[in-house]
C-alpha cells in the first residue's frame, strides 16, 4: 500500500507496515468509532475558542522554557510501567475504559479533563505513549493539546503538524482529512516514522485515529506501543465507545473555551501572553526545521554526488560505445568499398568474357563460310639457285628380337681385329655391316 505523500516524501511501505482503515468503506466496524458524537447536540463554536482551549490544555502537558524544554510528565514512568507489564495479546476492554472516561469527565472541569483522559486511554490500551492533537480548521493543521510519554522529538513533531513540510510527519493530519485510521506496524523499521518515544528502537506499532464532531474533523489521537505490546484492528474497534466519550469531552472543553473568550463589556480583557515565550517557541521550531533542512540538504548533496558519478560513468560508457560504433562504421565503409571494387571487377570480367564469346562465334561463322584453301603453287626458282639435294634416307627395317645367348659377343665392324675372347672369356664374333644387312634381309 502506498502511504500518503503530504510531506513531499515518498511513502511506499509494505502491506504489513502501514494499513489505512477507511472509516466508511475499508472496515465497516471502524465507521462506528465516531457515531456517538453525531448524537450530541452541537453548538456553533467560534474558531477563536480553539486557542483558549489549546492554552488551557497544553499548560498542563507540554512545558516550555526558552521555547522548548524536555517534555515532562509525572505520569510518564507509570505509563511506561503499565505498558511493559501489559501482555502482548491483552485485549482492550472498551466498556471499562468508557466508564472510566465518564468518571473523569464528571469529576473534573472540562478544561482539565484532556490529560487525565489521555492517561486513561494510554494505560488501558497498554501503550507506552500517546498524544491528543486538536485540528485548526482555519490553517488546516494539528496542534498538540496533551501528551503522555512522548520524547523531545515526538513533542516537536506533533507540536504543529502541517501538510507539505519536508521534515514533518503528517500521517495524523492526513488520516484526519481523509477520514482514515492508520495502523503502522514495525514502526521502528519505518524510516518515515519519527522517534516518538525515548527508546525508538522498541516501537512496535503506532496508531493514528481521527475524531470528528459530526462531519467536521475535530482532533486526532496517536498511540505508540513498544515491545512486547502491539496493536491490532480489534484494539481500534474496542476504542469506539471510549473515543465517543472523548469527543464529548473535547466538545465540552471547546464550549468552555468559547464561553471564556466571550468577555462582557465591563470585564477587562485578560493579560496578553508573554510574547518572548511565543517568540522563543517559534525560534526553537525554526531551529528544528533548520536542522532538518540541513540533514535533508546533506542527503540531497550526497544523492547529487552519486548522481554526478553515475552520469560520469554513463558518459564514459557512451564515449566508448560511440568510439566502438565509429570503428565499426569505418570497417563497414572499408568492406563496402572492397565489395564495390570486387563487383566492378567482376562486371568488367563478365563483359570481357561476353566480348570474347562473341568474337569466337564470329570467327566460327567466318570459317564456315570461307572456301577451302587451294594447294600451294610451285614458286619458280630464280636463276642460279640450284636445287638442294635431298639426303639419302635409308629406311629402317625392324630387327627381329633374338633372345640373348650366354657367352656370345657379336661386334659389327668393318675390321676384324678384335680379341679372340671377351673380357670374361666369351667368344667374340666379328660381323661386317654387309653380312649383317644380308642376314637381316634373310
C-alpha positions in Angstrom: 0.0 0.0 0.0 1.2 3.5 -0.8 1.2 5.8 2.2 0.3 9.5 1.8 2.8 12.0 0.4 1.7 15.1 2.4 5.2 16.0 3.4 6.7 15.6 0.0 8.5 12.3 0.6 7.5 9.0 -1.0 5.6 6.8 1.5 6.0 3.4 -0.1 5.6 0.8 2.6 4.8 -2.9 2.7 1.3 -4.0 3.3 2.1 -5.2 6.8 3.8 -1.9 7.7 1.1 0.7 7.1 -2.6 -0.1 7.0 -5.2 2.5 6.3 -8.6 1.7 7.9 -11.1 3.5 5.9 -13.9 4.9 8.0 -16.7 4.3 5.5 -15.6 1.6 3.2 -12.4 -0.3 4.3 -13.5 -1.5 7.7 -17.3 -1.0 8.3 -16.9 -1.5 12.0 -14.4 1.3 12.3 -17.1 3.6 11.0 -18.8 3.1 14.3 -15.8 4.6 16.1 -17.2 8.0 15.8 -21.1 7.8 15.6 -21.5 8.6 19.3 -20.5 12.2 18.6 -23.2 12.5 16.0 -26.0 12.1 18.6 -24.6 15.1 20.6 -26.3 18.4 20.2 -23.5 20.8 18.9 -23.5 24.5 19.3 -21.8 26.9 17.0 -18.2 27.3 18.3 -16.1 30.3 17.4 -12.7 29.5 15.9 -11.1 31.8 18.4 -12.2 29.4 21.3 -9.7 26.9 19.9 -6.7 28.9 21.1 -8.2 29.3 24.6 -8.7 25.5 24.8 -5.3 24.9 23.5 -3.7 27.2 26.1 -5.6 25.5 28.9 -4.8 22.0 27.6 -1.1 22.5 26.8 -0.4 24.3 30.0 -0.5 21.0 32.0 1.1 18.6 29.5 3.8 20.5 27.4 6.1 22.7 29.4 8.5 25.1 27.6 11.4 27.1 28.9 13.1 29.2 26.2 10.7 27.9 23.6 11.0 24.1 24.3 12.3 22.1 27.2 12.3 18.4 27.6 8.7 17.2 27.6 7.9 16.1 31.1 5.0 14.3 32.6 4.7 13.0 36.1 2.7 10.0 34.8 5.3 9.1 32.2 7.0 6.4 34.4 3.7 5.0 35.4 2.6 4.7 31.8 5.8 3.0 30.8 5.5 0.5 33.6 1.9 -0.2 32.6 2.8 -0.7 29.0 5.7 -3.0 29.9 3.5 -5.1 32.2 0.8 -5.5 29.6 0.6 -8.8 27.8 1.3 -8.7 24.1 -2.1 -10.2 23.2 -4.0 -8.5 26.0 -7.5 -7.4 24.8 -8.7 -3.9 25.3 -11.8 -3.5 27.5 -13.7 -0.7 25.7 -16.6 -0.7 28.2 -14.4 -0.3 31.2 -12.4 2.5 29.5 -15.6 4.3 28.5 -16.8 4.1 32.1 -13.5 5.5 33.4 -13.6 8.4 31.0 -17.1 9.2 32.1 -16.0 9.3 35.7 -13.1 11.6 34.8 -15.5 13.9 32.9 -17.9 14.0 35.8 -15.2 14.8 38.5 -13.1 17.4 36.7 -13.6 20.7 34.9 -13.9 20.5 31.1 -10.6 22.3 30.6 -8.8 19.9 32.9 -10.0 16.5 31.6 -7.9 16.2 28.5 -4.7 15.0 30.1 -6.3 12.6 32.6 -8.5 11.2 29.8 -5.4 10.6 27.6 -3.6 8.9 30.6 -6.5 6.6 31.0 -6.6 5.7 27.3 -2.8 5.1 27.2 -2.9 3.0 30.4 -5.9 0.9 29.4 -4.6 0.2 25.8 -1.2 -0.8 27.1 0.6 1.9 25.0 3.9 3.5 26.1 3.0 7.0 24.9 0.1 8.9 23.5 -0.9 12.3 22.2 -4.0 14.3 21.5 -3.9 16.9 18.8 -6.6 19.5 18.0 -7.5 20.4 14.5 -7.3 24.1 13.4 -9.7 24.4 10.5 -8.5 27.9 9.5 -4.9 26.8 8.8 -5.7 23.1 8.3 -3.1 21.9 10.8 -2.9 19.9 14.0 -1.7 21.3 17.3 -0.5 19.3 20.3 -3.1 19.6 23.2 -2.0 16.8 25.5 0.8 14.2 25.6 1.9 11.3 27.7 5.3 9.7 27.5 6.5 11.4 24.3 10.1 12.1 23.6 11.5 15.5 22.8 11.5 14.7 19.1 7.9 13.4 19.4 6.8 16.6 21.0 8.5 18.7 18.3 7.0 16.6 15.6 3.4 16.8 17.0 3.5 20.4 18.3 2.4 21.7 14.9 1.6 19.2 12.1 1.3 20.7 8.7 0.9 19.3 5.2 3.8 19.5 2.8 6.6 20.1 5.4 9.7 18.2 4.3 10.9 17.5 7.8 7.5 16.9 9.3 5.3 13.8 10.0 1.8 14.4 8.7 0.2 10.9 8.9 -2.2 12.0 11.7 -3.3 15.1 9.7 -3.6 13.1 6.5 -5.8 10.5 8.2 -8.0 13.2 9.8 -8.6 15.0 6.4 -9.1 11.7 4.5 -11.2 10.0 7.3 -8.8 7.1 7.7 -7.4 5.5 10.8 -3.7 4.4 10.2 -2.1 1.4 11.9 1.7 1.3 11.4 3.3 -2.0 12.2 7.1 -2.3 12.7 7.3 1.4 13.3 11.0 1.2 14.4 12.0 0.0 11.0 9.9 2.6 9.1 12.2 5.5 8.3 9.4 7.9 7.9 8.1 7.5 11.5 9.9 9.9 13.9 11.2 8.7 17.2 8.1 9.3 19.3 9.5 7.7 22.5 12.8 7.8 24.3 13.8 4.3 23.0 12.7 4.5 19.4 14.2 1.1 18.6 11.5 -0.6 20.6 8.5 0.9 18.9 6.3 -1.9 17.6 3.1 -0.1 16.4 1.7 3.4 16.0 -2.0 4.0 15.6 -3.5 7.4 14.4 -7.2 7.6 15.0 -9.2 10.7 13.7 -12.0 12.2 15.7 -15.0 14.0 14.3 -17.8 16.2 15.5 -20.4 15.1 13.1 -18.9 15.6 9.6 -16.3 18.1 10.8 -12.8 17.0 11.8 -12.1 17.6 15.5 -8.9 16.0 16.7 -6.5 13.1 16.3 -5.4 10.5 18.9 -1.9 9.0 18.5 -0.9 5.9 20.5 2.5 4.3 20.5 3.2 0.7 21.6 6.6 -0.7 22.4 7.7 -4.3 22.5 6.2 -6.7 23.5 2.9 -4.8 23.2 1.4 -4.2 19.7 -1.8 -3.0 18.2 -4.3 -4.8 16.0 -7.6 -3.8 14.3 -9.6 -5.3 17.2 -8.0 -2.8 19.5 -9.2 0.1 17.3 -12.7 -1.5 17.3 -12.5 -1.7 21.1 -11.9 2.1 21.3 -15.2 3.0 19.6 -17.1 3.8 22.8 -14.2 5.4 24.7 -13.4 7.7 21.8 -17.1 8.7 21.6 -16.8 9.8 25.3 -13.6 11.6 24.5 -15.3 13.5 21.6 -17.9 14.7 24.1 -15.2 15.8 26.5 -13.4 17.7 23.7 -16.6 19.5 22.7 -17.3 20.4 26.3 -13.8 21.8 26.6 -14.2 23.9 23.4 -17.5 25.2 24.6 -15.9 26.3 27.9 -13.2 27.9 25.9 -15.8 29.8 23.8 -17.5 31.0 27.0 -14.2 32.2 28.4 -13.4 34.1 25.3 -16.9 35.9 25.3 -15.9 38.6 27.8 -18.5 41.1 29.0 -18.0 44.7 28.0 -17.3 45.7 31.6 -14.8 42.9 32.2 -11.2 43.9 31.3 -9.5 41.5 28.8 -7.1 39.0 30.3 -3.4 39.9 30.2 -1.7 39.0 27.0 0.6 36.1 26.8 4.3 36.6 27.1 5.5 37.4 23.6 9.0 36.3 24.5 7.9 32.8 25.2 6.0 32.6 21.9 9.0 34.0 20.1 11.3 31.6 21.8 8.9 28.8 20.8 9.0 29.9 17.2 12.8 30.1 17.3 13.0 26.6 18.6 10.7 25.4 15.8 12.8 27.3 13.3 16.0 25.7 14.7 14.4 22.3 14.5 13.3 23.0 10.9 16.7 24.3 10.0 18.4 21.2 11.4 16.0 19.0 9.5 16.6 21.1 6.4 20.4 20.8 6.8 20.0 17.0 7.1 17.9 17.0 4.0 20.4 19.2 2.2 23.3 16.8 3.2 21.2 13.9 2.0 20.5 15.7 -1.3 24.1 16.7 -1.7 25.2 13.1 -1.3 22.5 12.0 -3.7 23.7 14.6 -6.2 27.3 13.5 -5.9 26.2 9.9 -6.5 24.1 11.0 -9.5 27.1 13.0 -10.9 29.3 10.0 -10.5 26.7 7.9 -12.2 26.4 10.4 -15.0 30.2 10.4 -15.5 30.2 6.7 -15.7 27.4 6.8 -18.3 29.3 9.5 -20.2 32.4 7.3 -20.3 30.4 4.3 -21.4 28.6 6.4 -24.0 32.0 7.7 -25.3 33.4 4.1 -25.5 30.3 3.0 -27.3 30.5 5.9 -29.8 34.2 5.1 -30.4 33.3 1.4 -31.0 30.5 2.4 -33.3 32.8 4.8 -35.2 35.3 1.9 -35.7 32.6 -0.4 -36.8 31.3 2.2 -39.2 34.8 2.7 -40.7 35.3 -1.1 -41.0 31.9 -1.3 -42.7 32.8 1.5 -45.1 36.1 -0.2 -46.0 34.3 -3.5 -46.6 31.7 -1.8 -48.6 34.4 -0.2 -50.8 36.1 -3.5 -51.3 32.8 -5.2 -52.2 32.0 -2.5 -54.7 35.5 -2.8 -56.3 35.1 -6.6 -56.5 31.7 -6.2 -58.0 33.1 -3.7 -60.6 36.0 -6.1 -61.5 33.5 -9.0 -61.8 31.3 -6.9 -64.1 34.3 -6.0 -66.3 35.4 -9.6 -66.5 31.9 -10.6 -67.4 31.9 -8.1 -70.2 35.3 -9.3 -71.5 34.1 -12.9 -71.5 31.0 -11.8 -73.4 33.1 -10.0 -75.9 35.4 -13.0 -76.4 32.5 -15.3 -76.8 31.0 -13.0 -79.4 34.4 -12.8 -81.3 34.8 -16.6 -81.2 31.3 -17.0 -82.6 32.1 -14.6 -85.4 35.3 -16.4 -86.2 33.4 -19.7 -86.4 30.8 -18.3 -88.7 33.6 -16.8 -90.9 35.4 -20.1 -91.1 32.2 -21.9 -92.1 31.5 -19.5 -95.0 35.2 -19.4 -96.3 36.2 -21.8 -99.2 38.8 -24.4 -98.6 42.4 -23.2 -99.2 44.0 -24.1 -102.6 47.2 -26.2 -102.7 50.3 -24.1 -102.8 51.7 -23.5 -106.2 55.3 -24.1 -107.0 57.1 -20.9 -107.0 59.7 -20.7 -109.8 63.2 -20.6 -108.5 65.3 -17.8 -109.6 68.2 -18.4 -111.9 71.4 -19.5 -110.4 69.8 -21.1 -107.4 70.4 -24.9 -107.5 68.0 -27.3 -106.0 69.2 -28.6 -102.7 69.7 -32.3 -103.0 67.6 -34.4 -100.8 69.6 -36.5 -98.3 69.5 -40.2 -98.8 67.4 -41.8 -96.2 67.8 -45.5 -95.7 64.6 -47.0 -94.5 64.9 -48.6 -91.1 64.0 -52.2 -91.0 63.0 -53.5 -87.7 65.1 -56.4 -86.5 63.8 -59.4 -85.0 64.3 -59.8 -81.3 66.7 -62.6 -80.8 66.9 -63.9 -77.3 70.3 -63.2 -75.8 72.7 -66.0 -75.8 75.1 -66.6 -73.0 78.9 -66.4 -73.6 78.5 -64.9 -77.1 79.7 -61.5 -78.0 79.0 -60.1 -81.5 80.7 -57.0 -82.9 79.6 -55.2 -86.0 82.6 -53.6 -87.6 84.5 -53.5 -90.9 87.7 -54.6 -89.3 88.3 -58.0 -88.0 90.9 -57.1 -85.4 89.2 -58.0 -82.2 90.5 -60.0 -79.3 89.7 -63.7 -79.6 87.9 -63.6 -76.3 85.7 -61.2 -74.4 86.6 -59.6 -71.1 85.1 -62.6 -69.3 86.4 -65.2 -71.6 83.4 -65.1 -74.1 83.9 -65.9 -77.7 83.9 -62.7 -79.9 82.3 -62.9 -83.4 83.0 -60.0 -85.8 80.2 -59.3 -88.3 80.6 -56.9 -91.1 77.8 -54.5 -91.9 77.2 -56.1 -95.3 76.9 -59.5 -93.7 74.6 -58.1 -91.1 72.4 -56.5 -93.8 72.2 -59.7 -95.7 71.3 -61.6 -92.6 68.6 -59.2 -91.8 67.2 -59.5 -95.3 67.2 -63.2 -94.9 
